[in-house]
Amino acid sequence: MYRIAVLAEQEAERQRYAEQITRFCEAKGLFPQVMQYDDQERFFETAQKADQPMPSLHFPGWQG
């Protein structure tokens, strides 16, 4: 299963990104697990514990 993490400060942004990604994937016949995060530390903790690598997309406004 594919997993995609959405990391954004504002909940509205996270929702919008997650919805856009989900619609795009569904149109391609893919149904990934889309997880939303507002905290970089929690995201990286989860990514380290994951048994599969989690790709990350970097958007303007985030340091790291």
BELLINQUI-V817881 format. One record per run of one state. SS is the DSSP state (a for helix, b for strand, c for the rest). FROM is the first residue (numbers start at 1). TO is the last residue. If there is no record, write none. Layout:
SS&FROM&TO + SS&FROM&TO
This chain:
c&1&2 + b&3&7 + c&8&10 + a&11&27 + c&28&32 + b&33&37 + c&38&39 + a&40&49 + c&50&64
